[in-house]
Amino acid sequence: WPILAEPRARCAASIRHFDSLVRNPSFADAHRPEVVVRIGEPPASKVLNQWLKSCGAEQIHVAADDKYFDPDHRLARRLVSDIDDLASRLAAQVRPASKPWLAEWTVAEDRASLAVDDLLGSSNEASGPGVARLLGGALPEGAHIVVSSSMPVRDLEWFGGDLGEVTVHSNRGANGIDGVMATAIGVARATARPVVAWLGDVAFVDRKSTRLNSSHANISY
């Protein structure tokens, strides 16, 4: 089964350019799923969530806690389970599709990745998508990215591509703006690894009013 994963998931062999793919009408129409297993919080992509809603697929939500989130009222079933344990059980029981379902998604993912590389590589202007693409190849293994809400988290989700062994953190809601620097300092102190804090414009303004003591934290922003 294709795994559509946002950057926080750190899933290998996943479909990362899902927002771009489902914006293509012919691809979206030809690849409507019958069953969707949602694990944890939904991605930030509004386009993906609207497409899943329109597909009419049976949606099963799996979470490690009993927090309920279903704004579109599309969930058919909900499971509270340890995610690692469930993934191991699914890997042993799920049957492959009869048609080259995964291969078609994988080929489309590779083509989308090349298209994004070509587009962003040909531009000399600084941009959110360009920063997202740059971070994956610029950070050392084991580094962390703390990304603020609004467009930074979306740019990283839609254009970041393969981030390798980089761990991504983000807070949803108001804490994604007001608490982003506190989160970055906490991650840096807890891990003693390089941390990049990617701020949006509002989070950057909020940072000016925050008193920081980062003498023991390795943070760039």
N, C-alpha and C positions, 0 to 999 in steps of 0.2 A: 504494500500500500504506500502511496506517496505520503511523505510527512511534510506538512507545511508548517515550518517552524520560524518563530520570531527569534531575534538575536539572543535573548536571555536564555533560551532553551539549550543552547550549545549542542544541537543535534547534528551528528555526522550524516552525510549523504541525504540531506534534506532539500526541499524545494524552498529556496530563499526569496526568489523573485515572484512570489505568488501574486502580489498586488499588480504587477505589470502584466502577468499572464491572464488573469481574469478580467482585465480591462480590454483584452482582445476578444471581440464578440464571437468570432468563429471558434477560437480555442475554448472559451467559456461554455458555449453551447454544446460542444462536442465532448466535454469532460465533466458533465454534471454527475456527481456521485449519488449513490443510492443510500449509503450509510456514512456518517461522519462521527468519529470519536474525537471529542474535544477534551484536551487535558489542560487543566489549570485555567488561567485567565485568557480571554480572547486576544488576538493580536490587535494592534491599533488601527489596522486597515479597515476603513468603513466600507470600501468597495468589496473586500473579501467577505465581510459579514453580510452585506446586502446580497451578494451572490449566493452564499450558503442558504440564506433565508429563502431566496427565490427558487432554489433547486428542489425544495420539497423533500429533501433527504431526511431519513431518520437520524436524529442527532442524539448522541449519548455523551453526557458530560462526566468526566472523572476528575476528582479533586482530592487532595490530601486532607482537607478539612470540610466542615459542613456549611461553609459560606456559600450561599445560593446567589447565582448571577445569571439571569435569563431575560434580558430586556426585550427580546423579540418573541418570547414565549414559544420557542421552537424545540425545546428539549423534550424528547420522548422518554428518556431514562436518565437517572443520575446515580453515580456510584461514588461513595467515599472510600478511598483505598490508598494504600501505599503505592506510589506511582512506579517505583522500580519493580516491585513484586508483580504488579499488574502487567507491566511491559514484558516481563519474562514469560508470564503465562500466555499473553497474546502471541508472542513470537513463536511459541510452540504449537498454537492451535489455529491461527488464522491461515486460511487457504489462499494461494495466489489466484488472481483473477484469470479467467480463461483468455482474455485478450491482452495485448501488450500494454496494459494500463500504466504500469510504473515506467516502462521504457518511454512512452510518449511524454509523460511528465518530465522525465529526466532530460530527454532531448530538448524539450522546450525550455527547461531551466538553463541548460548550457547555452542555447542561442540567446536567451534573454541576458545572461551574464556577459556574453561577448558584446551585445548591443549596448549595454550600459557602459562597459569599458570603453568602447569606441566613442560614445557620445561624450562622456565625461573627460576622456583623454584628449579630445580635440578642443576642449575649452580651456582658455587661459584665465577665466574668471573664477574667483572664489565663490563657492556656493555650499549650501547644506548638503546636497547629494554628493558633491565632490569631497567634502570633509568626511562623510560617512564612508566613501570608498577608500579614502586614504588611510583611515585608521586601521583597517584590517591588515594592511601590509606594513604599517609603520611601527606597530607596537611589538615588544618582545613577548615571547611565550610566557604565559603566566601573569600578564598584565591585566588590569581591570579598567573598564569604562563605566563611569556613572553618568547617565544621560538624563537630561531634564525633559519635562513634558512638552507638549505641543509639537512643534516641527522637528526638533532634534531626534526624539525617539522614533518619529515616523520616517525621517530621512535614513536613520540607521537600519530600520526594519526594511525599508523598500530598496535601499541602494547600498547597504553595507556589504552584502555578499558574504563570502567565506571569511569569517573573523578568526579562524584557526583556534588556537588555545587561549583566546582572550575571553574573560568572563565579563558579562554585561549586567549592570544593575540599573533599575529605574523604579521610581515611585509613581504610582498612579494618583491622579487627583491633585489637590492643592500641594501635597507634600512633594510632588514632582517639581515644583517651583521653589517653594519656601524652604524645603528641607534638603535640597540637592547637595549643597556644600557640606552640610552636617553629615549626610550619608557618605560623601566622598572621603571626608576626614576619617570617619569610622572605618570604612573599608581599608584605607591606607594604614591606619594604626593596627587593625586586626590582621592584615595579611603581610605587611612589610614589603609589598610589591609595588611597582610603578602603577599609578592611578591617573587616568585622564578624566577630568570633569568637563563634560560638554554642556555648556549653558545656552539656553535661549535668551532672547533679549530681556524678557521680564525677569528671569532667574538671575541674569547678570546685574540688573538694577537692584534686585533684592540682595545680592551678594555684598553690595557696597555698604549696606546697613548692618552687616553681620561681622562681629568681632571674631577673628580667626587666630588660633594659635596652632599653626601647622609646622612647628619646628621639628616635630618627630614624624611628619607625614610627607611622603614623596608624591606630591600632587602637581599635575599640570592642568591648566585650563586656558 
